[in-house]
Amino acid sequence: MRSPSFPGFWVERTPVHEAAQRGESLQLQQLIESGACVNQVTVDSITPLHAASLQGQARCVQLLLAAGAQVDARNIDGSTPLCDACASGSIECVKLLLSYGAKVNPPLYTASPLHEACMSGSSECVRLLIDVGANLEAHDCHFGTPLHVACAREHLDCVKVLLNAGANVNAAKLHETALHHAAKVKNVDLIEMLIEFGGNIYARDNRGKKPSDYTWSSSAPAKCLEYYEKTPLTLSQLCRVSLRKATGVRGLEKIAKLNIPPRLIDYLSYN
């Protein structure tokens, strides 16, 4: 247990934690003005800023940050307030934390802020994080990449944002690709989107199974994968995959700066 002389020594949940979590901004402001510590941590290292961020309490997040709350404090799981704000899907909280210098790529062994945004299904948060430099290939030992997470949770809008930004469609977690996840959740729209970006329908996971091996015979996902196994890629698919490989730059905004004709850039995007 930390020494009581440390400014953020362990305590039970304080009135500051409670006010922050409940969004009671007036009470929180009064507590801060009366000298309450905004960086006290509970036994699981939760700060008031974590509590407010996880509940999407933007006004309380603002008050805490202005009062000196540690923007990149970590809880017992290693998560920062930015991770929690992304988990809540609160774009307002995410913007506030970033404006106070929150690290978009904190050195974590757990899920990154981008993973959390993909779990919550907030494509707006995903887009913002990518705009400020989030690592598209951040890897979590349990979840894989953010693309794996978005596919496993069937958040198609998040998948689309990730792929258009340049996420590696064939990134593997124990040899398991996003397409394996799409097959497991039996989502045809997701399967088609991944294949449009060059998803390898023949990739085998650590059990030696292809995505199609996780579908029921004659089901819509099985028929979809069977179709793509027998049908050559379309011109738009070939252009998208080939240009990304040729340029070595996957993000559409970066590709646009290479003076490639607009019509070819259109082939790269997925609408």
C-alpha positions, 0 to 999 in steps of 0.5 A, spaced: 500 500 500 502 506 498 505 511 503 500 516 506 505 521 504 504 520 497 499 525 494 495 520 491 495 515 496 489 509 496 483 511 499 476 508 499 471 512 494 471 519 496 466 524 495 470 527 489 469 520 485 462 519 487 460 526 484 465 525 478 461 519 476 454 521 477 456 528 473 454 532 479 458 538 477 456 543 482 458 539 487 464 537 484 466 544 483 465 546 491 469 540 493 475 542 489 474 549 491 474 547 498 481 543 497 479 536 495 484 532 492 483 530 485 488 525 484 486 520 490 486 513 488 482 507 490 484 500 492 484 499 484 487 505 482 481 509 480 482 516 480 476 521 479 478 522 472 477 515 470 470 515 474 468 521 470 471 519 463 468 512 464 461 515 465 462 520 459 461 526 464 464 531 460 463 537 465 466 533 470 472 531 466 473 538 464 473 541 472 478 535 474 483 537 468 482 544 470 484 542 477 490 538 476 488 531 475 493 527 472 491 526 465 494 519 463 493 516 470 493 508 470 488 504 474 489 497 476 488 494 469 493 499 466 487 503 463 488 511 462 482 516 462 482 516 455 481 509 454 475 509 459 472 515 455 473 511 449 469 505 452 464 510 454 463 513 447 464 520 449 467 524 443 466 530 448 470 527 453 475 524 448 476 531 445 477 534 452 483 529 454 486 530 448 486 537 449 490 536 455 495 532 452 492 525 453 497 520 450 493 517 444 498 511 444 500 510 451 505 504 452 500 499 455 499 491 455 492 491 455 487 494 450 489 501 447 484 507 447 483 505 439 481 498 441 476 501 447 473 505 441 472 500 437 469 495 442 464 501 444 462 502 437 463 509 436 466 510 429 466 518 431 471 516 436 475 512 432 476 517 427 478 522 431 483 518 434 486 516 428 486 523 426 491 524 432 495 519 430 493 512 433 496 506 432 492 502 427 496 496 428 496 496 436 496 489 438 492 486 445 494 479 447 487 478 448 483 482 442 488 482 437 488 489 433 483 494 433 480 491 427 479 484 430 475 488 435 471 492 431 469 485 427 468 481 433 463 486 435 460 487 428 461 494 428 461 495 421 462 503 421 468 502 425 471 497 421 470 501 415 473 507 418 479 503 420 480 500 413 479 506 409 485 509 414 489 503 412 488 498 417 492 491 415 486 487 413 490 481 414 493 482 421 493 476 425 492 474 432 494 467 433 494 466 425 486 468 426 484 474 421 479 479 421 475 475 416 475 469 421 472 473 426 467 476 420 465 468 419 464 466 426 459 472 427 456 470 420 456 477 418 455 477 410 456 485 410 462 484 414 465 479 410 464 483 403 467 489 406 473 485 408 474 482 402 473 488 398 480 491 402 484 484 400 482 480 406 485 473 404 479 468 404 484 462 404 488 464 411 488 459 416 488 460 423 492 456 429 487 450 428 488 450 420 481 453 419 479 458 413 474 463 414 469 458 411 470 453 415 467 457 421 460 457 417 454 453 416 454 449 409 449 453 405 448 459 409 449 466 407 456 467 409 458 460 407 455 462 400 458 469 400 465 466 401 464 460 396 462 465 391 469 469 392 473 463 392 470 461 385 470 469 382 476 473 380 476 480 384 473 486 380 477 491 377 475 496 383 478 491 388 484 490 384 485 497 384 484 498 391 489 492 393 494 494 388 495 501 389 495 500 396 501 495 395 504 499 390 504 506 394 506 503 400 501 508 403 495 505 406 491 511 409 487 515 403 489 522 406 496 520 405 495 517 398 491 523 396 497 527 397 501 523 392 497 526 386 494 520 384 488 521 379 481 522 383 478 516 379 483 512 382 483 514 389 475 513 389 477 505 387 481 505 394 475 508 398 469 504 401 463 507 401 
